[in-house]
Amino acid sequence: MSRTFDLSDFSEEELTALIDEATHLRDARRESRDRELPMGTDGSKGQDVRDPDHGVIPTPTPRDVKEEGPAHGVPE
């Protein structure tokens, strides 16, 4: 996806401002992309709910309830 822009009429200050803005935008996108999870083997980009910064409390599986439940007063 290559585009051609005619920048020949831009002044030195306009070109500098354009370059600075483009650099800032590129850096912001890279920073955002670096925080994303890598692509999974199945091609999906899921969320890691075990990540301490995720902010979600994962629901226990039935096995978790069976194994850990009695310690918390759940009848067997």
ZAMI-762700 format. One line per field, with one value per atom (N, C-alpha, C, CB): residue number from 1; x, z, y. Coordinates in nm, 4 decimals, decimal comma, padded with zeros to 6 digits. Glycine has a CB too. Layout:
residues N
resi: c(NUM|...)
xx: c(X|...)
zz: c(Z|...)
yy: c(Y|...)
***
This chain:
residues 76
resi: c(1|1|1|1|2|2|2|2|3|3|3|3|4|4|4|4|5|5|5|5|6|6|6|6|7|7|7|7|8|8|8|8|9|9|9|9|10|10|10|10|11|11|11|11|12|12|12|12|13|13|13|13|14|14|14|14|15|15|15|15|16|16|16|16|17|17|17|17|18|18|18|18|19|19|19|19|20|20|20|20|21|21|21|21|22|22|22|22|23|23|23|23|24|24|24|24|25|25|25|25|26|26|26|26|27|27|27|27|28|28|28|28|29|29|29|29|30|30|30|30|31|31|31|31|32|32|32|32|33|33|33|33|34|34|34|34|35|35|35|35|36|36|36|36|37|37|37|37|38|38|38|38|39|39|39|39|40|40|40|40|41|41|41|41|42|42|42|42|43|43|43|43|44|44|44|44|45|45|45|45|46|46|46|46|47|47|47|47|48|48|48|48|49|49|49|49|50|50|50|50|51|51|51|51|52|52|52|52|53|53|53|53|54|54|54|54|55|55|55|55|56|56|56|56|57|57|57|57|58|58|58|58|59|59|59|59|60|60|60|60|61|61|61|61|62|62|62|62|63|63|63|63|64|64|64|64|65|65|65|65|66|66|66|66|67|67|67|67|68|68|68|68|69|69|69|69|70|70|70|70|71|71|71|71|72|72|72|72|73|73|73|73|74|74|74|74|75|75|75|75|76|76|76|76)
xx: c(00,0851|00,0000|00,0898|-00,0969|00,1388|00,2285|00,1519|00,3471|00,1709|00,1074|00,2158|00,0092|00,1883|00,2814|00,2215|00,3134|00,2987|00,2556|00,3460|00,2588|00,2849|00,3628|00,3948|00,2853|00,5176|00,5613|00,6478|00,6381|00,6522|00,7420|00,7038|00,7439|00,5776|00,5353|00,5451|00,3943|00,5896|00,5995|00,7231|00,6036|00,7093|00,8252|00,9082|00,7799|01,0251|01,1131|01,0433|01,2448|00,9727|00,9026|00,7878|00,8491|00,7136|00,6025|00,6529|00,5221|00,7633|00,8202|00,8683|00,9352|00,9316|00,9786|00,8616|01,0598|00,7558|00,6370|00,5734|00,5347|00,5669|00,5091|00,5909|00,5014|00,7218|00,8092|00,7968|00,9556|00,7929|00,7793|00,6469|00,7893|00,5394|00,4075|00,4031|00,2975|00,4593|00,4612|00,5461|00,5155|00,6579|00,7440|00,6720|00,8758|00,6037|00,5280|00,4181|00,4663|00,3456|00,2383|00,2950|00,1613|00,4052|00,4673|00,5120|00,5866|00,5736|00,6189|00,5013|00,6995|00,3909|00,2722|00,2144|00,1659|00,2113|00,1602|00,2513|00,1472|00,3812|00,4748|00,4579|00,6204|00,4441|00,4267|00,2995|00,4236|00,1927|00,0660|00,0791|-00,0457|00,1449|00,1618|00,2483|00,2244|00,3463|00,4335|00,3574|00,5495|00,2486|00,1696|00,0724|00,0933|00,0502|-00,0431|00,0188|-00,0837|-00,0678|-00,0214|00,0248|-00,1317|00,1221|00,1640|00,0545|00,2947|00,0614|-00,0359|-00,0212|-00,0183|-00,1337|-00,1324|-00,1081|-00,2624|-00,0894|-00,0645|-00,1848|-00,0281|-00,3036|-00,4237|-00,4555|-00,5424|-00,3687|-00,3890|-00,4669|-00,4583|-00,5122|-00,5911|-00,5006|-00,6981|-00,5520|-00,4812|-00,5726|-00,4420|-00,5718|-00,6594|-00,6039|-00,6820|-00,6771|-00,6346|-00,5869|-00,7489|-00,4805|-00,4271|-00,4910|-00,2733|-00,5958|-00,6656|-00,5836|-00,7981|-00,4745|-00,3871|-00,2833|-00,3169|-00,2799|-00,1898|-00,2382|-00,1839|-00,1534|-00,1982|-00,2496|-00,0860|-00,2099|-00,2566|-00,3849|-00,1482|-00,4393|-00,5574|-00,6818|-00,5806|-00,6973|-00,8098|-00,9339|-00,8443|-00,9278|-01,0445|-01,0189|-01,0747|-01,1253|-01,1153|-01,1650|-01,1979|-01,0770|-01,1203|-01,2162|-00,9996|-01,3117|-01,4077|-01,3394|-01,5346|-01,3583|-01,2937|-01,3568|-01,3024|-01,2752|-01,3261|-01,3897|-01,2120|-01,4720|-01,5301|-01,4234|-01,6162|-01,3090|-01,2020|-01,1473|-01,0880|-01,1333|-01,0872|-01,1827|-01,0745|-01,3125|-01,4128|-01,4054|-01,5550|-01,3899|-01,3830|-01,2605|-01,3811|-01,1477|-01,0230|-01,0083|-00,9051|-01,0515|-01,0301|-01,1547|-00,9834|-01,2712|-01,3972|-01,4053|-01,5078|-01,3716|-01,3829|-01,3024|-01,3399|-01,1918|-01,1113|-01,1827|-00,9766|-01,2845|-01,3588|-01,5009|-01,3611|-01,5303|-01,6608|-01,7630|-01,7140|-01,7237|-01,8167|-01,8299|-01,7676|-01,9553|-01,9706|-01,9216|-02,1187|-01,8683|-01,8156|-01,9259|-01,7198)
zz: c(00,0000|00,0000|00,0000|00,1225|-00,1125|-00,1245|-00,1771|-00,2171|-00,1095|-00,1530|-00,1835|-00,0447|-00,2776|-00,3112|-00,2674|-00,4633|-00,1933|-00,1468|-00,2094|00,0092|-00,2584|-00,3151|-00,2029|-00,4323|-00,1591|-00,0495|-00,0998|00,0546|-00,2292|-00,2870|-00,2505|-00,4370|-00,2186|-00,1834|-00,0341|-00,2291|00,0447|00,1889|00,2216|00,2623|00,3218|00,3692|00,4623|00,4432|00,4984|00,5896|00,7231|00,6124|00,7743|00,9025|00,8919|00,9493|00,7805|00,7619|00,7516|00,6362|00,6798|00,6696|00,8050|00,5699|00,8819|01,0147|01,1052|01,0773|01,1015|01,1823|01,1399|01,1702|01,0102|00,9580|01,0030|00,8040|00,9933|01,0344|01,1850|00,9972|01,2641|01,4097|01,4459|01,4792|01,3819|01,4092|01,3674|01,3360|01,2510|01,2036|01,2961|01,0591|01,3431|01,4341|01,5653|01,4603|01,6177|01,7428|01,7249|01,7872|01,6148|01,5875|01,5733|01,4592|01,5023|01,4850|01,6194|01,3890|01,7037|01,8352|01,9228|01,9051|01,9177|01,9959|01,9487|01,9853|01,8197|01,7664|01,8057|01,6129|01,7999|01,8397|01,9868|01,8117|02,0703|02,2136|02,2402|02,2895|02,1712|02,1865|02,1386|02,1089|02,0273|01,9709|02,0623|01,8307|02,1288|02,2184|02,3394|02,2645|02,3774|02,4919|02,4550|02,5515|02,3271|02,2841|02,3030|02,1374|02,3179|02,3286|02,1924|02,3850|02,1919|02,0629|02,0052|02,0785|01,8777|01,8100|01,8596|01,6562|01,8901|01,9357|01,8214|02,0046|01,8567|01,7540|01,6631|01,8183|01,7143|01,6317|01,5560|01,7180|01,5649|01,4927|01,5694|01,3655|01,6913|01,7688|01,8602|01,8511|01,9010|01,9964|02,1165|01,9332|02,2046|02,3205|02,4314|02,3725|02,5411|02,6571|02,7637|02,7104|02,8312|02,9371|03,0685|02,9447|03,1095|03,2323|03,3566|03,2402|03,3413|03,4553|03,4753|03,4361|03,3832|03,3951|03,5114|03,2611|03,6103|03,7259|03,6909|03,8235|03,5775|03,5385|03,4551|03,4609|03,4323|03,3472|03,4145|03,3113|03,5442|03,6166|03,6204|03,5570|03,5739|03,5758|03,6759|03,4332|03,7371|03,8274|03,7498|03,9607|03,7180|03,6396|03,7181|03,5939|03,6498|03,7101|03,7324|03,6206|03,8497|03,8730|03,7874|04,0213|03,7479|03,6723|03,7705|03,5894|03,7226|03,8136|03,8911|03,7348|03,8265|03,8972|04,0120|03,7996|03,9895|04,0965|04,2151|04,0450|04,1862|04,2932|04,3671|04,2363|04,2934|04,3550|04,4442|04,2477|04,3973|04,4725|04,5858|04,3790|04,5628|04,6603|04,7423|04,5894|04,6955|04,7613|04,9080|04,6898|04,9440|05,0843|05,1790|05,1000|05,1338|05,2191|05,2488|05,1535|05,1673|05,1849|05,2319|05,0548|05,2791|05,3364|05,2387|05,3984|05,1165|05,0194|05,0493|04,8709|05,0645|05,0931|04,9748|05,1248|05,0095|04,9051|04,8315|04,9649)
yy: c(-00,1171|00,0000|00,1236|-00,0003|00,1567|00,2702|00,3916|00,2362|00,5017|00,6266|00,7283|00,6814|00,8140|00,9207|01,0535|00,9214|01,1283|01,2596|01,3653|01,2682|01,4706|01,5805|01,6794|01,6510|01,6781|01,7651|01,8799|01,6844|01,8978|01,9978|02,1414|01,9831|02,1668|02,3021|02,3313|02,3242|02,2350|02,2543|02,3363|02,1190|02,4210|02,4975|02,4081|02,6291|02,4564|02,3825|02,3570|02,4598|02,4584|02,4446|02,3444|02,5810|02,3477|02,2547|02,1104|02,2921|02,0911|01,9573|01,9065|01,9567|01,9931|01,9549|01,9177|02,0686|01,9977|01,9690|01,8368|02,0834|01,8129|01,6889|01,5678|01,6937|01,5785|01,4690|01,4438|01,5002|01,5500|01,5348|01,4676|01,6720|01,5099|01,4519|01,3051|01,5311|01,2739|01,1353|01,0473|01,1286|01,0989|01,0229|00,9962|01,0983|01,0970|01,0814|00,9765|01,2173|00,9817|00,8860|00,7440|00,9262|00,7289|00,5980|00,5410|00,6077|00,6230|00,5770|00,5350|00,6868|00,6096|00,5754|00,4422|00,6869|00,4200|00,2927|00,1767|00,2997|00,1965|00,0902|00,0562|00,1325|00,1584|00,1357|00,0572|00,2686|00,0940|00,0232|-00,1213|00,0954|-00,1423|-00,2758|-00,3626|-00,2672|-00,3030|-00,3785|-00,4319|-00,2915|-00,3644|-00,4099|-00,5211|-00,2937|-00,5449|-00,6486|-00,7861|-00,6278|-00,8847|-01,0215|-01,0714|-01,1119|-01,1606|-01,2171|-01,3058|-01,2979|-01,3297|-01,4132|-01,5568|-01,4052|-01,6210|-01,7593|-01,8555|-01,7931|-01,9819|-02,0829|-02,1008|-02,2159|-02,0712|-02,0844|-01,9561|-02,1236|-01,8567|-01,7311|-01,6271|-01,7579|-01,6592|-01,5645|-01,4822|-01,6380|-01,3676|-01,2821|-01,2650|-01,1425|-01,3629|-01,3594|-01,2714|-01,4992|-01,2700|-01,1942|-01,2913|-01,1044|-01,2558|-01,3394|-01,2989|-01,3285|-01,3725|-01,3355|-01,3659|-01,4074|-01,4396|-01,4677|-01,3572|-01,6023|-01,2629|-01,1487|-01,0618|-01,0663|-01,0335|-00,9552|-00,8158|-00,9424|-00,7621|-00,6294|-00,6341|-00,5580|-00,7526|-00,7656|-00,7083|-00,9121|-00,7317|-00,6736|-00,7600|-00,5440|-00,8830|-00,9708|-01,0830|-01,0283|-01,1312|-01,2449|-01,3661|-01,2222|-01,4620|-01,5766|-01,6665|-01,6567|-01,7227|-01,8138|-01,9486|-01,8291|-02,0083|-02,1374|-02,2472|-02,1751|-02,3423|-02,4565|-02,5548|-02,5253|-02,6469|-02,7475|-02,8246|-02,8458|-02,8500|-02,9213|-02,8363|-02,9587|-02,7059|-02,6167|-02,6223|-02,4717|-02,6212|-02,6245|-02,7570|-02,6026|-02,8663|-02,9987|-03,0114|-03,1075|-02,9609|-02,9767|-02,8754|-02,9646|-02,7532|-02,6459|-02,6136|-02,5214|-02,6574|-02,6238|-02,6620|-02,6888|-02,7875|-02,8269|-02,7399|-02,9683|-02,6865|-02,5992|-02,4676|-02,5714|-02,4361|-02,3107|-02,3358|-02,2316|-02,4578|-02,4869|-02,5404|-02,3662|-02,5733|-02,6292|-02,7795|-02,6035|-02,8289|-02,9720|-03,0570|-03,0049|-03,1744|-03,2631|-03,3357|-03,3640)
***
